[in-house]
Amino acid sequence: MYEGRPPHVGGQATLDFALTWREDWFVLSAVLVAAWLASGVTEVPAAQSPAPTASTFAPPTADRIQRVELWLKAVLHHQPGSADDAATEVASWSDNVLETLTQDLEMLVLQMRNPKGVLTLPRPGRRPRPSDPRYFRDPALARRFVDLACAAGGIALTNAECVKRKVIDHLVDEDLQALDLAAAEERGVGADNYVLKRGALLHSDIAMLPEGRISPLPRSPKPYRDGRGVVVDMYDGQAMGYRGLPAHWEIARMLLDRIRHTRNDEKPAPGRDEMVRDWYYATAAWMLYHKQYHHGHLDHGVALFPNDASILFLAAAEHESYAGPYVQSAMRTATLPPGATIRVGSEKEELHKSEVLFKRALAANASLVDAHLRLGHVLALLGRPHEAEPELREAIMSATTDLTRYYGELFLARVEESTGDLDAAARGYERASSLFPNAQSPLVGMAALARRRGDRQATLIAAEKLFALPRDEEESRDPWWVYYIAQDLNADGLVDDVRRPFVSVGEPGAPRQS
């Protein structure tokens, strides 16, 4: 599946993507053999989203304010990780609703942090003034929006403006009272971030929950509108249809961008928040593991946490995946909507990006064994075996798992073969094969090496071993098949760890699990 959000570049839309594929034993063999025989782009991470201003917004209407209230109740009731009624309700909202909701939630954050500053529409010829109540045109809508903002911020009883407006008397709805209480107690999330963090979890849950557990995404007759994204469903490298890309990841990032470190901070500081960091790491690992690449997500994480070795590592691994045969093959065969292009570079371009990020990750934490491993793999693919060799040897020497050691031996053998040290390469393939005897990749390497040496007998022996492997996919599982998702096989567990502090016990407002 390709996922895309096409910003305008020279009048042409660009398409970001994710890819799912079917693992086929013989197709993978052919790809591996081809890779064995086959032998400077500047990285620009996304900047943090700018803070909204009054001139950004269109006047809210009664139905939109009601939608914000429904959203707040969904945030209150949603149990993170669950396909509950709250998630199902929000998942069913159309693209148009999500677009206006994004705008209204940005305004809600401004309002809950400055209840006195009601956003306004200017009179003709005048600039908007925060004190001008005519933004809403209807004073009743303005009052209701302030009520919701005070409840969302947990300040109905503590903020002077909320007290002056007697907001607590207007919150006759038990859910809004519970929301105000939960936000006031902060529930361990700090500052006035309760609604922001739970809202981000709600939308990322909707994006991550398996298809069929929530309402299916609507299929639009148009691939995308201006500024919106597109999902291209793929099977075996062929486009099967298009649908609009819902804004759930975008909304989640927007909410977390508004996180403050303390209630007294004038500006958001998401880069100082541990939960935000863990959310980016966990969701990015989930995207890579489930092959649901969302271009720009990790760029934004790197922009917020530029010195975090783990996030840099995942960003590098993502570009390494983009350079892989599956993604590159799909790029060549995909039929895209008119005017759309894929925002993924050539194999070499993506490898260069990956190299830069792996080196940044190692500069932040030189003990990342898998970063040495993958940097060595990338350098080898870039045709720089003498730079790749020390990285791979470091990975093999420091490896704590057979999986990492297997990859290291396999890649180092290929490097040694490319530099002409054929005896060392043969020993490397043997060591890799001893770690996973039913894996086909070392045997392919042995056969190719023997053929290169002109040793017909050794070639036949390796080939016979290869084709004698169990045909059952589980018995003959080769770790190479999962290399591009092996950077974090515990991705689902990482997401659960982020959700856990926000899973409540009993009714809204009750203490949460420790």
C-alpha positions in Angstrom: 0.0 0.0 0.0 1.3 3.4 -0.9 0.5 6.3 1.4 1.0 9.8 0.2 0.5 13.4 1.1 1.3 15.5 -2.0 2.5 19.0 -1.2 2.8 21.3 -4.2 6.2 21.5 -5.8 6.3 23.5 -9.0 2.6 22.9 -9.5 3.0 19.1 -9.4 1.8 16.9 -6.5 4.2 14.5 -5.0 3.3 11.1 -3.5 4.8 9.6 -0.3 4.2 5.9 0.2 4.0 2.7 2.1 4.2 -0.7 0.6 2.9 -4.2 1.4 4.1 -7.2 -0.4 3.7 -11.0 -0.4 6.8 -12.9 0.5 7.5 -15.6 -2.0 10.3 -18.1 -1.5 11.4 -18.3 -5.1 10.9 -14.6 -5.9 13.1 -13.8 -2.9 15.7 -16.3 -4.1 15.8 -14.6 -7.5 16.0 -11.2 -5.9 18.9 -12.3 -3.7 20.8 -13.9 -6.6 20.4 -10.7 -8.7 21.6 -8.6 -5.8 24.7 -10.8 -5.3 25.6 -10.5 -9.0 24.9 -6.9 -9.4 27.3 -5.0 -7.7 25.0 13.1 -2.7 21.6 14.0 -1.7 21.2 16.6 1.1 18.8 15.5 3.9 16.2 18.2 4.7 14.2 17.2 7.8 10.8 18.6 8.2 10.5 21.7 10.4 8.2 21.9 13.3 4.7 22.9 12.3 4.3 26.7 12.8 2.0 27.9 15.5 -1.5 28.9 14.2 -2.5 32.5 14.1 -6.0 34.1 14.2 -5.8 34.8 10.5 -5.3 31.1 9.9 -8.9 30.2 10.7 -12.3 30.4 9.2 -15.2 31.1 11.6 -16.6 27.9 13.3 -20.2 27.0 12.9 -22.6 25.3 15.3 -22.1 21.9 13.8 -18.3 22.3 14.0 -18.4 23.2 17.6 -20.6 20.2 18.3 -18.0 18.1 16.5 -15.3 19.4 18.8 -17.5 18.5 21.8 -17.9 15.0 20.4 -14.2 14.7 19.8 -13.4 15.8 23.4 -15.8 13.1 24.7 -14.2 10.5 22.4 -10.8 11.5 23.8 -12.1 11.1 27.3 -13.7 7.7 26.7 -11.2 6.0 24.3 -9.1 3.3 25.9 -5.8 3.4 24.0 -5.2 0.4 21.9 -8.9 -0.5 21.8 -11.2 -0.5 18.8 -13.9 0.9 21.0 -16.9 3.0 20.2 -15.0 6.3 20.5 -12.4 5.2 18.0 -15.0 3.8 15.6 -16.9 7.1 15.8 -14.0 9.3 14.9 -12.7 6.8 12.3 -16.0 7.2 10.4 -15.6 11.0 10.0 -15.0 12.1 6.4 -12.0 13.8 5.0 -13.8 17.1 5.0 -14.8 16.8 8.6 -11.2 15.9 9.6 -9.9 18.9 7.7 -12.1 21.4 9.6 -11.6 19.5 12.8 -7.9 20.0 12.5 -8.4 23.7 12.2 -10.8 23.8 15.1 -8.6 21.8 17.4 -5.7 24.2 16.7 -8.0 27.0 17.7 -9.2 25.1 20.8 -5.6 24.8 22.1 -5.1 28.6 21.6 -8.4 29.2 23.4 -7.7 26.9 26.4 -4.4 28.6 27.0 -5.8 32.0 26.7 -9.6 31.9 27.5 -9.8 35.7 27.4 -8.4 35.9 23.9 -11.4 34.8 21.8 -10.3 34.6 18.2 -12.1 37.0 16.0 -13.0 37.9 12.4 -12.0 41.5 11.6 -14.3 44.2 10.6 -13.9 45.3 6.9 -10.5 47.0 6.6 -9.4 46.1 10.1 -7.0 43.5 11.5 -8.5 40.8 13.8 -8.3 41.6 17.5 -8.4 38.9 20.1 -11.0 40.7 22.1 -13.5 41.1 19.3 -16.3 38.6 20.0 -17.7 38.9 16.5 -15.4 36.1 15.3 -18.2 33.7 16.2 -21.0 36.2 15.1 -23.2 34.3 17.5 -22.3 35.1 21.1 -23.8 31.7 22.2 -21.3 29.9 20.0 -18.5 31.9 21.5 -19.6 31.1 25.0 -19.8 27.4 24.2 -16.4 27.3 22.6 -14.9 29.0 25.7 -16.7 26.4 27.9 -15.1 23.6 25.9 -11.7 25.2 26.0 -11.8 25.6 29.8 -12.9 22.0 30.2 -10.2 20.8 27.8 -7.5 22.7 29.8 -8.8 21.6 33.2 -9.1 25.2 34.2 -12.9 25.7 34.7 -12.3 26.4 38.5 -8.8 27.9 38.4 -8.6 30.3 35.5 -9.9 33.8 36.2 -11.6 34.2 32.9 -13.3 30.7 33.1 -14.5 31.6 36.6 -15.7 35.0 35.5 -17.7 33.4 32.7 -19.1 30.8 35.2 -18.0 28.0 32.9 -18.4 25.4 35.7 -22.2 26.2 35.8 -22.4 25.6 32.1 -20.7 22.2 32.2 -23.9 20.3 33.1 -22.7 17.4 30.9 -21.2 14.7 33.1 -18.6 13.9 30.5 -17.3 17.5 30.2 -17.2 17.7 34.0 -15.1 14.5 34.1 -12.9 15.9 31.3 -12.3 19.1 33.3 -11.4 17.0 36.4 -9.1 14.7 34.5 -7.3 17.5 32.7 -7.0 19.5 36.0 -5.4 16.5 37.7 -3.1 16.2 34.7 -3.1 12.4 35.1 0.7 12.3 35.1 1.1 14.0 31.6 2.2 17.4 32.9 1.1 20.9 32.2 -2.2 21.1 30.3 -1.3 18.3 27.9 -4.0 15.8 28.9 -6.3 16.3 26.0 -3.4 16.7 23.5 -1.7 13.5 24.4 -4.9 11.4 24.7 -6.1 12.9 21.4 -2.8 12.0 19.7 -3.2 8.4 20.9 -6.8 8.3 19.7 -5.8 9.3 16.2 -2.7 7.2 16.0 -4.7 4.2 17.2 -7.2 4.7 14.4 -4.3 4.8 11.9 -2.8 1.6 13.4 -5.7 -0.6 14.3 -6.0 -3.5 11.9 -8.4 -3.0 9.0 -11.8 -4.4 9.8 -11.6 -3.6 13.5 -12.8 0.0 12.8 -15.0 1.5 10.1 -13.3 1.1 6.7 -11.7 4.1 5.1 -14.0 5.8 2.5 -12.9 5.3 -1.1 -13.0 8.6 -2.9 -13.7 8.8 -6.7 -10.9 11.4 -6.8 -7.4 10.4 -5.8 -6.8 13.5 -3.7 -7.7 17.1 -3.4 -5.2 20.0 -3.3 -2.8 19.5 -0.4 -4.2 16.1 0.6 -2.7 12.7 0.4 -3.5 9.5 -1.4 -3.3 5.8 -0.6 -2.5 3.5 -3.5 -3.3 -0.1 -2.6 -0.6 -2.4 -4.0 -0.4 -6.2 -4.6 2.6 -7.9 -6.2 3.9 -4.5 -7.4 0.6 -3.5 -9.1 -1.7 -0.7 -8.1 -5.1 -2.0 -7.2 -6.9 1.3 -6.6 -6.8 4.6 -4.9 -8.4 6.2 -1.9 -8.0 9.4 0.1 -5.4 9.5 2.9 -7.2 10.3 6.2 -5.5 12.9 8.3 -5.1 10.9 11.5 -1.3 10.8 11.6 -1.3 14.5 10.7 -3.7 15.4 13.5 -1.7 13.3 16.0 1.5 15.2 15.1 -0.3 18.5 15.2 -1.6 17.9 18.8 1.8 16.7 20.0 3.4 19.8 18.5 1.4 21.9 21.0 2.7 20.1 24.1 4.0 22.5 26.8 6.7 21.6 29.4 4.9 23.6 32.1 1.7 25.6 32.3 3.7 28.8 32.5 5.5 28.3 29.2 4.5 30.7 26.5 5.6 28.4 23.7 5.2 24.6 23.1 8.2 22.4 23.8 7.4 18.9 22.4 11.1 18.2 22.1 11.4 18.2 25.9 8.7 15.7 26.5 9.5 12.1 27.1 6.1 10.8 26.0 6.4 12.6 22.7 9.8 11.1 22.1 8.6 7.6 23.0 5.5 8.1 20.7 7.7 9.0 17.7 10.0 6.1 18.3 7.2 3.6 18.9 5.0 4.7 16.0 8.0 4.9 13.6 9.1 1.4 14.6 5.5 0.2 14.0 5.4 1.8 10.5 8.7 0.1 9.5 7.7 -3.3 11.0 4.3 -3.3 9.3 5.6 -1.8 6.1 3.3 1.2 6.4 5.8 3.9 5.6 4.5 7.4 6.1 6.9 9.7 4.4 7.7 12.8 6.6 6.7 11.2 9.9 10.3 10.3 10.9 11.6 13.6 9.4 9.4 15.4 11.9 10.6 13.2 14.7 14.2 13.9 13.8 13.5 17.6 13.7 12.1 17.5 17.2 14.8 15.1 18.5 17.9 15.8 16.4 20.3 14.1 18.8 18.3 11.0 19.7 20.3 8.0 18.5 17.3 5.7 18.4 15.1 8.0 16.3 18.0 8.7 14.0 18.6 5.0 13.6 15.0 4.4 12.6 15.0 7.3 10.1 18.2 5.8 8.5 16.6 2.3 8.4 13.5 3.8 6.7 15.7 5.3 3.9 17.5 2.0 3.7 14.2 0.3 3.1 13.3 2.8 0.4 16.5 1.8 -1.3 15.6 -1.9 -1.1 14.5 -4.0 -4.1 10.8 -4.2 -3.0 10.2 -0.5 -2.8 12.3 0.3 -5.8 10.6 -2.3 -7.9 7.2 -1.1 -6.9 8.2 2.5 -7.8 9.0 1.4 -11.3 5.8 -0.5 -11.8 3.2 1.6 -10.0 0.6 3.5 -12.0 0.0 6.8 -10.2 -2.8 9.3 -10.2 -2.4 12.1 -12.8 0.1 14.7 -11.7 1.5 12.7 -8.8 5.0 11.5 -8.3 6.5 9.4 -5.5 8.6 11.2 -3.0 11.2 8.5 -2.8 14.6 8.8 -4.6 16.6 6.4 -6.5 18.4 3.5 -4.8 21.6 5.5 -4.6 19.9 8.7 -3.4 18.1 6.8 -0.6 21.3 5.0 0.4 23.1 8.3 0.7 20.4 9.6 3.0 20.6 6.4 5.0 24.4 6.7 5.4 24.1 10.3 6.7 21.5 9.3 9.3 23.3 6.1 10.5 26.5 8.2 11.0 24.5 10.7 13.0 23.0 7.9 15.1 26.5 6.5 15.8 27.8 9.9 16.6 25.1 10.2 19.3 25.6 6.6 20.5 28.6 4.6 19.2 27.4 1.4 20.9 24.4 0.9 18.6 25.4 -2.5 17.2 22.7 -2.6 14.5 23.7 0.9 13.3 27.2 -0.4 12.6 25.7 -3.4 10.9 23.3 -1.4 8.7 25.8 1.3 7.9 28.2 -1.4 6.7 25.4 -2.8 4.5 24.6 0.6 3.1 28.3 1.4 2.4 28.7 -2.0 0.6 25.7 -1.2 -1.6 27.2 2.2 -2.4 30.3 0.4 -3.7 32.6 1.3 -0.8 33.7 -2.1 0.6 36.8 -0.8 2.4 34.6 1.5 4.5 31.9 -1.1 5.0 34.3 -3.8 6.3 35.2 -2.2 9.7 31.6 -1.4 10.4 30.5 -5.0 9.7 33.4 -6.5 11.8 32.4 -4.2 14.7 28.8 -5.4 14.4 29.9 -9.1 14.4 32.2 -8.6 17.3 29.6 -6.8 19.5 26.6 -8.8 18.4 24.4 -10.2 21.2 22.0 -12.1 19.0 22.5 -14.8 16.3 20.3 -12.6 14.0 22.7 -9.7 14.0 25.7 -12.0 13.7 24.1 -13.7 10.7 23.5 -10.5 8.9 27.0 -9.4 9.7 28.6 -12.6 8.4 26.5 -12.5 5.3 27.3 -8.9 4.4 31.0 -9.2 5.3 31.3 -12.3 3.1 29.9 -10.3 0.2 32.3 -7.4 0.9 35.3 -9.8 1.0 34.1 -11.4 -2.2 34.0 -7.9 -3.9 37.6 -7.1 -2.8 38.9 -10.5 -4.1 39.4 -12.3 -0.8 37.4 -15.3 -1.9 38.7 -17.7 0.7 37.5 -15.3 3.5 34.2 -14.9 1.7 33.7 -18.7 1.6 34.4 -19.0 5.3 31.9 -16.1 6.0 29.1 -17.8 4.1 29.8 -21.0 6.0 29.6 -19.2 9.4 26.3 -17.6 8.3 24.9 -20.9 7.2 25.9 -22.5 10.5 23.9 -19.9 12.4 20.7 -20.6 10.4 21.1 -24.0 8.6 17.8 -23.8 6.7 18.5 -20.3 5.4 18.9 -20.1 1.6 21.0 -16.9 1.4 24.4 -18.3 2.5 23.9 -21.2 0.1 23.1 -18.8 -2.8 26.3 -16.9 -1.9 28.3 -20.1 -1.8 27.0 -21.2 -5.2 27.6 -17.9 -6.8 31.1 -17.8 -5.3 32.0 -21.3 -6.5 30.7 -20.5 -10.0 32.9 -17.3 -10.1 35.9 -19.5 -9.2 34.9 -21.9 -12.0 34.5 -24.8 -9.5 31.7 -26.7 -11.1 31.6 -29.4 -8.4 31.4 -26.9 -5.5 28.6 -25.0 -7.4 26.6 -28.2 -7.8 27.0 -29.1 -4.1 25.8 -25.7 -2.9 22.9 -25.8 -5.4 21.9 -29.3 -4.2 21.9 -28.1 -0.6 19.9 -25.1 -1.6 17.1 -27.1 -3.3 17.2 -29.7 -0.6 16.0 -27.2 2.0 12.5 -27.7 3.4 9.8 -26.3 1.2 7.7 -25.4 4.2 8.0 -21.7 4.6 8.2 -21.8 8.4 10.9 -24.5 8.4 13.0 -22.7 5.7 12.6 -19.2 7.1 15.6 -17.1 6.1 16.3 -14.1 8.3 17.2 -12.2 5.1 13.5 -12.1 4.3 12.8 -9.9 7.3 15.9 -7.8 7.2 14.1 -4.6 6.3 11.7 -5.0 9.3 14.3 -6.6 11.7 15.4 -3.2 13.1 12.6 -3.6 15.7 10.7 -6.8 15.9 9.1 -5.6 19.2 7.3 -2.6 17.5 3.9 -3.6 18.8 5.2 -3.8 22.3 6.7 -0.4 22.1 3.4 1.1 21.1 1.7 -0.7 24.0 4.3 0.8 26.3 3.3 4.3 25.2 -0.4 3.6 25.6 -0.1 2.0 29.0 0.0 5.1 31.3 -3.1 6.4 29.6 -5.3 3.3 30.0 -7.8 4.2 32.7 -9.6 1.9 35.1 -13.3 2.1 35.5 -15.2 5.3 34.7 -13.6 8.5 33.3 -11.8 10.3 36.1 -10.9 7.1 38.0 -7.2 6.4 38.8 -5.2 4.9 36.1 -3.1 1.7 36.1 0.4 2.1 37.3 
